[in-house]
Amino acid sequence: MTDDGPAELVLLAAVARRYYLQNQSKVEIAEELGISRFKVARLLESARERGLVRIEIVRQGALDVDASARLQERYGLRHAVVVEPADHDPGSVRHQLGRAAAELLAEVLEPGDVLGLPWSRMVHAMVGALTTLPPVEVVQLTGAIALPDFDSSAVDIVRRAARLAGGPARVFYAPFVLDSKASADALRRQPAVAEGMQAASRVTKAVVGIGRWAEGQSTIHDLLDEGERAALARAGVAGELAGVFFDASGKPLRPKVAARLVTIDADVLAGIPEVIAVASGHAKAPAVRAALGGGLVQGLVVDTGLAEALLVDEPAPRR
């Protein structure tokens, strides 16, 4: 990790919050975080030297490190980044979160990792903000969706990331959503698609978007007809992640329509050691909370509105 990256800053905030606001000892903090008490002492000293700790834990630019640390602690996440948007235009928020996700990914990705990327507006924004990556293989996780306001496909996303990483790109040409199970089955049998899907089993880190099962909150939701949307809602679908449907508890579901999607299945998703989700808006909170509860994601990059909704019932810090 770099000294000034978001993961390092959030770790400093997590240690400082436990020590200064929750009155935990250095030994207790070390045991909770799985580090030595000597490292805890060094992190506390570093937090003071950087000006991260005054009377309260303060923001570092657009990064709300206190909310990030609270979110990370509350849900047991590997990484959590909360961004205070400069404005609330959806395109601008997506751009700001994409930039924060790009910084986090460049910090936590290690040489030899295999990076998985699906089609997603948020993933598109993140890849567009990337400036560097360590040498890794990049794998396409889903087919593509053609939207009038987006001119890049899943293939474009993966190839751009692979160029920056200097590693191979595992891509295939296929739509995300097809009109029938037979069409999707035929595509999945094509060697390029089959090989691409097989490569997903090697992914060690993935970045995804999360869709809530509601109008305007999920691209897949909005692509289906009204009857299909209602049927999935009745079946208990609360959201989807890279085309993997899940209920309010985060349990993956396999509704009939899933057979029409060209994407990874729930078992492959569960086998990825670290999935980082990028999402915005308090309206997404039910789906994001469900995905967290089901262990579908281990990292988050969100705006302050969504973070506040996820922390709304958090106990007040001990004084």
KOLTI-195839 format. One record per residue (C-alpha): residue in three letters; x, y, z. Coordinates in steps of 0.02 Angstrom, whole numbers, padded with zeros to 5 digits, always signed. Each point is the difference from the previous one (the first is absolute). Last residue first. Layout:
BEGIN
ALAXYZ;...
//
This chain:
BEGIN
ARG-00864+00441+01258;ARG-00064-00153-00093;PRO-00048+00028-00181;ALA-00187+00007-00039;PRO-00074-00165-00057;GLU-00022-00018-00190;ASP-00181+00002-00054;VAL+00024+00124-00142;LEU+00170-00069-00052;LEU-00053-00070-00169;ALA-00109+00152-00035;GLU+00143+00116+00048;ALA+00118-00094-00116;LEU-00124+00014-00144;GLY-00012+00188+00017;THR+00187+00018+00032;ASP+00047-00079-00167;VAL+00057-00180-00016;VAL+00154-00108-00031;LEU-00025-00167+00086;GLY+00100-00158+00036;GLN-00034-00181+00046;VAL-00150-00034-00111;LEU-00119-00148-00015;GLY+00009-00037+00187;GLY-00189-00020+00010;GLY-00019+00143+00123;LEU+00107+00112-00109;ALA-00104-00037-00155;ALA-00159+00032+00101;ARG+00067+00166+00066;VAL+00044+00051-00177;ALA-00173-00044-00063;PRO-00091+00090+00141;ALA+00119+00151-00011;LYS-00020+00035-00186;ALA-00125+00140+00032;HIS+00131+00089+00106;GLY+00098+00041-00157;SER+00161-00071-00071;ALA+00083-00166-00036;VAL+00171-00078-00027;ALA+00020-00180+00058;ILE+00168-00081+00038;VAL+00004-00191-00012;GLU+00145-00086+00088;PRO+00035-00186+00009;ILE-00101-00045-00156;GLY-00077-00173+00030;ALA-00172+00069+00047;LEU-00011+00084-00171;VAL+00040-00165-00085;ASP-00137-00087+00100;ALA-00125+00139-00038;ASP+00019-00018-00188;ILE+00110+00103-00114;THR-00086+00091-00143;VAL-00091-00025-00164;LEU-00180+00023+00057;ARG-00152-00091-00071;ALA+00011-00142+00128;ALA-00018+00132+00135;VAL-00178+00032-00061;LYS-00058-00162+00083;PRO+00048+00061+00173;ARG+00161-00060+00080;LEU+00012+00088+00167;PRO+00155+00042+00101;LYS-00032+00029+00188;GLY+00038+00179+00048;SER-00132+00006+00137;ALA-00116+00110-00104;ASP+00015-00118-00149;PHE+00137-00019-00130;PHE+00018+00001-00189;VAL+00170-00023-00083;GLY+00001+00108-00157;ALA+00163+00087+00045;LEU-00080+00038+00169;GLU-00188-00006+00013;GLY-00129+00063+00121;ALA-00145-00039+00115;VAL-00070-00150-00094;GLY-00134-00082+00107;ALA-00091-00105-00130;ARG-00138+00130-00002;ALA+00129+00130-00054;LEU+00059-00118-00136;ALA-00176-00022-00064;ALA-00030+00188+00002;ARG+00155+00034-00104;GLU-00043-00139-00121;GLY-00176+00067-00026;GLU+00061+00178-00028;ASP+00124-00049-00134;LEU+00186-00017+00036;LEU+00132+00129-00045;ASP-00041+00114+00148;HIS+00034-00137+00127;ILE+00164-00042-00086;THR+00057+00181+00011;SER-00042+00006+00186;GLN-00057+00148+00106;GLY-00104+00094-00129;GLU-00154-00104+00039;ALA+00026-00114+00148;TRP+00096-00159+00039;ARG+00153+00087+00072;GLY+00155-00012-00110;ILE+00176-00020+00066;GLY+00155+00044-00101;VAL+00153-00110-00009;VAL+00188-00004+00030;ALA+00083-00171+00009;LYS+00152-00073+00088;THR+00071-00177-00005;VAL-00072-00057-00168;ARG+00053-00175-00052;SER-00178-00068-00017;ALA-00038+00143-00119;ALA+00116-00080-00129;GLN-00133-00134-00030;MET-00124+00133-00054;GLY+00124+00067-00126;GLU+00040-00173-00065;ALA-00185-00039-00024;VAL-00028+00168-00087;ALA+00146-00026-00120;PRO-00047-00183-00031;GLN-00185+00032-00039;ARG-00107-00106+00115;ARG-00049+00152+00105;LEU-00071+00081-00156;ALA-00112-00149-00039;ASP-00061-00006+00181;ALA-00042+00185-00005;SER-00101-00021-00160;ALA-00091-00152+00070;LYS-00038+00092+00163;SER-00088+00136-00098;ASP+00005+00186-00042;LEU+00180+00027+00055;VAL+00072+00108+00138;PHE+00187+00035+00021;PRO+00036-00001-00186;ALA+00150-00098-00062;TYR+00177+00033-00062;PHE+00134-00079+00107;VAL+00147+00066+00100;ARG+00147-00063+00101;ALA+00124+00145+00000;PRO+00183-00043+00029;GLY+00114+00110+00105;GLY+00082+00170-00020;ALA-00106+00064+00143;LEU-00049+00160-00091;ARG-00036-00096-00159;ALA-00098-00130+00100;ALA-00112+00134+00075;ARG-00038+00071-00173;ARG-00033-00174-00069;VAL-00121-00047+00139;ILE-00106+00157-00017;ASP-00002-00008-00190;VAL-00058-00182+00004;ALA-00138+00042+00124;SER-00059+00131-00124;SER+00034+00185-00018;ASP-00107+00135-00081;PHE-00120+00035+00142;ASP-00149+00121-00007;PRO-00098-00102-00129;LEU+00023-00163+00094;ALA+00066-00164-00072;ILE+00023-00132+00134;ALA+00150-00117-00009;GLY+00031-00177+00060;THR+00063-00033+00173;LEU+00157-00042+00100;GLN+00140+00060-00115;VAL+00171-00047+00069;VAL+00154+00109+00028;GLU+00170-00081+00030;VAL+00113+00100+00114;PRO+00158+00106-00007;PRO-00030+00143+00124;LEU-00125+00133-00052;THR+00018+00181-00055;THR-00103+00150-00055;LEU-00175-00062+00035;ALA-00140+00128-00013;GLY-00084-00076-00154;VAL+00009-00170+00083;MET-00096+00068+00149;ALA-00134+00085-00104;HIS-00031-00159-00103;VAL-00006-00100+00163;MET-00134+00120+00063;ARG-00102-00014-00160;SER+00016-00189+00008;TRP+00060-00137-00116;PRO+00097-00126+00103;LEU+00183+00009+00053;GLY+00107-00138+00077;LEU+00181+00033+00049;VAL+00121-00147+00016;ASP+00134+00039+00129;GLY+00181-00038-00048;PRO+00065+00171+00046;GLU-00109+00068+00141;LEU-00160+00104-00009;VAL-00029+00097+00161;GLU+00066+00173-00047;ALA-00048+00006-00184;LEU-00173-00063+00049;LEU-00022+00134+00132;GLU+00052+00141-00116;ALA-00114-00064-00138;ALA-00144-00017+00123;ALA+00023+00182+00052;ARG+00002+00056-00183;GLY-00155-00101-00040;LEU-00086+00073+00153;GLN+00034+00175-00064;HIS-00056-00041-00179;ARG-00159-00086+00060;VAL-00039+00150+00110;SER+00026+00116-00149;GLY-00114-00103-00111;PRO-00134-00006+00134;ASP+00007+00189+00034;HIS+00020+00013+00187;ASP+00143+00122+00017;ALA+00175-00003+00078;PRO-00036-00178+00055;GLU+00054-00052+00176;VAL+00084-00169-00030;VAL-00007-00151+00115;VAL+00132-00136-00024;ALA-00013-00170+00082;HIS+00127-00141-00010;ARG+00013-00173+00076;LEU-00176+00016+00067;GLY-00062-00059+00170;TYR-00170+00083-00025;ARG+00003+00126+00143;GLU+00190+00017+00004;GLN+00020+00043-00184;LEU-00150+00117+00005;ARG+00067+00088+00154;ALA+00174+00014-00078;SER-00072+00074-00160;ALA-00114+00118+00097;ASP+00154+00064+00092;VAL+00107+00005-00157;ASP-00120+00110-00097;LEU+00105+00008-00159;ALA-00037+00160-00099;GLY+00158+00081+00068;GLN+00057-00097+00152;ARG-00150+00014+00116;VAL+00024+00019+00186;ILE+00000-00120+00148;GLU-00048+00103+00150;ILE+00094+00098+00134;ARG+00154+00003-00110;VAL+00047-00162-00087;LEU+00036-00005-00187;GLY+00127+00140+00022;ARG+00130-00106-00089;GLU+00111-00007+00155;ARG-00146-00052+00110;ALA-00052-00143-00116;SER+00182-00053-00016;GLU+00016-00012+00188;LEU-00158-00103+00011;LEU+00063-00112-00141;ARG+00167-00025+00088;ALA-00087-00047+00163;VAL-00113-00123-00091;LYS+00152-00073-00086;PHE+00080-00030+00170;ARG-00163-00079+00059;SER+00023-00129-00139;ILE-00132-00026-00134;GLY-00155-00111-00013;LEU-00125+00143+00000;GLU-00097-00052+00154;GLU+00153-00064+00095;ALA+00103+00156-00037;ILE-00144+00112+00051;GLU-00019-00091+00166;VAL+00188+00012+00033;LYS+00001+00185-00044;SER-00138+00027+00126;GLN-00177+00044-00052;ASN-00075+00166+00055;GLN-00133+00000-00136;LEU+00031+00178-00063;TYR+00189+00021+00016;TYR+00067-00177-00018;ARG-00134-00083-00108;ARG-00019+00153-00110;ALA+00189+00020-00019;VAL+00022-00181-00057;ALA-00141+00013-00128;ALA+00061+00171-00059;LEU+00177-00063-00031;LEU-00072-00151-00091;VAL-00107+00118-00106;LEU+00155+00101-00049;GLU+00094-00159-00048;ALA-00147-00063-00105;PRO-00021+00172-00081;GLY+00180+00012-00060;ASP+00126+00118+00079;ASP+00131-00123+00063;THR-00017-00120-00146;MET-00058-00178+00034;
//
